[in-house]
Amino acid sequence: MNPFGPRPPRAHASVDNLRTYLLAGAATAPHRPAVIQAAPGGGLETLTYGELAERTDACAETLGALGLDVGDRVLIESDTSADAIAALLACATLGLPFVPVTPQLPDERLRAIIDGAEPALHLQAEGGRRTGIPAPVGTGRIGPAGLTIERPPAPRGPRRRRTVTPVDTAYIIFTSGTTGRPKGVAMSHRGVVSFLRGVRTYSILTPDDRVAGTAPLQFDFALFDIGFALSHGAALIPVPHDRLSWPRRFLAFLRETGATRINAVPSLWRPVLRHEPGMLAELGRSETVRGVLFSGEAFPPDELRRLQELLPTAQFLNLYGPTEVMAISLTRLPNPLPPDAVRLSIGSAVPGAEMTLIAADGRIVDEPGPVGEIHLRSTSLFSGYWNDPETTRTTLVPDPLDPASGRLVLKTGDLASLGPDGDLYFHGRADSQVQIRGNRVELGEVEGRVAAFPGITGAVAAVLAHDDDEPRLHAFVTHSTRASAPDPKDVAAFVRTVLPAYMVPHHLHVVDTFPLTPNGKVDRAALGALLPPRP
Ligand SMILES: Nc1ncnc2c1ncn2[C@@H]1O[C@H](COS(=O)(=O)NC(=O)C[C@H](N)c2ccccc2)[C@@H](O)[C@H]1O
């Protein structure tokens, strides 16, 4: 007889299980708000930690009766919501990796993810409109009362595993692989929990905080928002998709819900700064917004300064890192940013992890100045790209500083340099370093100078080949609604005063907005389509 008593029927919530970690608040403070969201009929509704735990268990009970095994995948197609959170925590309870996708995903992309992940089940919100999910994938819906299964998953043979361990896959995030075939980033329970635990050591939030999350569920930024809020016993406010597209409605929702923290990609702020600076200033004066956290791409310093002017009392946090580790560093930036800052600090890794700069010749960069590629040591390293060991081996590599150890590190493809303070400063992606007339150009430097031109509110630079032309440096700019469009010749002269000739954009294009990826980043691959047709 086992001295510690009989083996539990299903040892699910192990020490480092995402559900255990995020619902700890349900035991200590069940009545505190966990999710505050737009109600279907208008107005707001609140789910407490106790209610979230109940909904999670109701979902887990329905899932548990389907005969699925640890490791069987569940697609969750939904915007971020209390129901979606209960469903993904139920999956975590049973060791079923969840694959979050947004309802805005085109059918053929969903089909590619289904081909890749081979899920047992596709779940969508009660009001979801997706049809045509191919058998043998089961289908069901997530509602306030739990799950309703429409088509049970095909029988999957006898269960082979009974216990969910921390190294089992918690979720798979499919990102648009450069090859066009989506890559599935498989993250273990230990990985995501160890990163969230590292962030928790900063005690950024109190249980009174209300964190507005704006990322689509398929982006791990949304999973971070859920983990960030719940691991601090705070409340998450998922901002509905239709509130994000209009700055006025976005700001009204933040005011209506009493959001104290706003988590968003930098590009989300561009239309707000351009069209509703006054309303944003009013929100700033109310001082309910204590913090702004951004991630996903570098926040252009000039745009960040304008946001800081309107939110003078807010704390600004720069969260950096690839989905392959969820993220790796969280850095508080000065408010206001020093006037001469041209790039932002990404600080140092959260406790429990380390960022190391490796130069092209394999040596460590450990003094200020030179640029190196960021390599990561962390327990939040992903388990690998789903069903793709070759690509995994190019990213999870033997530690260049300790190859004998057999330990793997993440080769990020990001460049950084060390500041005098020991912080890392982001220099862009290695594959976005461009050569112009034989000179290496950091597009961020060109963008920073162009954006400093009076009246220009945003700048994106790219090297584009115009038809058969040789590749040239183009700049796309947005300008303030209160200023006329800048004259390309004046902008070129302005850039030429501080940058070498090869860094002066050959063409300047004034645009209303920049193209964005589904996750809200500037879609640089789509800039070519903005070029005017050849005369
Ligand atoms: N704060 C930054 N400054 C500058 N470049 C950045 C920054 N955050 C990412 N990036 C860039 O984006 C890449 C990662 O892209 S990604 O794999 O799609 N993942 C994300 O962007 C989301 C990220 N994993 C995450 C997870 C959880 C919460 C927030 C954000 C990084 O390698 C960087 O190149």
The ligand as a MOL file (V3000), in Angstrom:
LIG
                    3D

  0  0  0     0  0            999 V3000
M  V30 BEGIN CTAB
M  V30 COUNTS 34 37 0 0 0
M  V30 BEGIN ATOM
M  V30 1 N 9.1870 44.5680 -26.3890 0
M  V30 2 C 9.6890 44.2870 -27.5950 0
M  V30 3 N 10.5350 45.1570 -28.2010 0
M  V30 4 C 11.0240 44.8820 -29.4100 0
M  V30 5 N 10.7470 43.7670 -30.1240 0
M  V30 6 C 9.9160 42.8820 -29.5490 0
M  V30 7 C 9.3330 43.0850 -28.2720 0
M  V30 8 N 8.5430 42.0240 -27.9720 0
M  V30 9 C 8.6430 41.1690 -29.0320 0
M  V30 10 N 9.4620 41.7020 -29.9770 0
M  V30 11 C 9.8030 41.1230 -31.2750 0
M  V30 12 O 8.8640 40.1090 -31.5910 0
M  V30 13 C 9.5150 38.8540 -31.6250 0
M  V30 14 C 8.5930 37.8180 -30.9720 0
M  V30 15 O 7.4700 37.7150 -31.7770 0
M  V30 16 S 6.4550 36.5890 -31.4180 0
M  V30 17 O 7.1660 35.3400 -31.3580 0
M  V30 18 O 5.4000 36.7330 -32.3640 0
M  V30 19 N 5.8960 36.8330 -29.9600 0
M  V30 20 C 5.4300 38.0410 -29.5680 0
M  V30 21 O 5.6060 39.0600 -30.1920 0
M  V30 22 C 4.6590 38.0830 -28.2850 0
M  V30 23 C 5.5040 37.8090 -27.0990 0
M  V30 24 N 5.9420 36.4310 -27.1460 0
M  V30 25 C 4.7200 38.1060 -25.8790 0
M  V30 26 C 4.3230 37.0950 -25.0060 0
M  V30 27 C 3.6120 37.4130 -23.8540 0
M  V30 28 C 3.2920 38.7430 -23.6010 0
M  V30 29 C 3.6520 39.7280 -24.4990 0
M  V30 30 C 4.3600 39.4160 -25.6270 0
M  V30 31 C 10.7790 39.0320 -30.7990 0
M  V30 32 O 11.7390 38.0680 -31.1750 0
M  V30 33 C 11.1710 40.4380 -31.1770 0
M  V30 34 O 11.7760 40.4430 -32.4530 0
M  V30 END ATOM
M  V30 BEGIN BOND
M  V30 1 1 1 2
M  V30 2 1 2 3
M  V30 3 2 2 7
M  V30 4 2 3 4
M  V30 5 1 4 5
M  V30 6 2 5 6
M  V30 7 1 6 7
M  V30 8 1 6 10
M  V30 9 1 7 8
M  V30 10 2 8 9
M  V30 11 1 9 10
M  V30 12 1 10 11
M  V30 13 1 11 12
M  V30 14 1 11 33
M  V30 15 1 12 13
M  V30 16 1 13 14
M  V30 17 1 13 31
M  V30 18 1 14 15
M  V30 19 1 15 16
M  V30 20 2 16 17
M  V30 21 2 16 18
M  V30 22 1 16 19
M  V30 23 1 19 20
M  V30 24 2 20 21
M  V30 25 1 20 22
M  V30 26 1 22 23
M  V30 27 1 23 24
M  V30 28 1 23 25
M  V30 29 1 25 26
M  V30 30 2 25 30
M  V30 31 2 26 27
M  V30 32 1 27 28
M  V30 33 2 28 29
M  V30 34 1 29 30
M  V30 35 1 31 32
M  V30 36 1 31 33
M  V30 37 1 33 34
M  V30 END BOND
M  V30 END CTAB
M  END
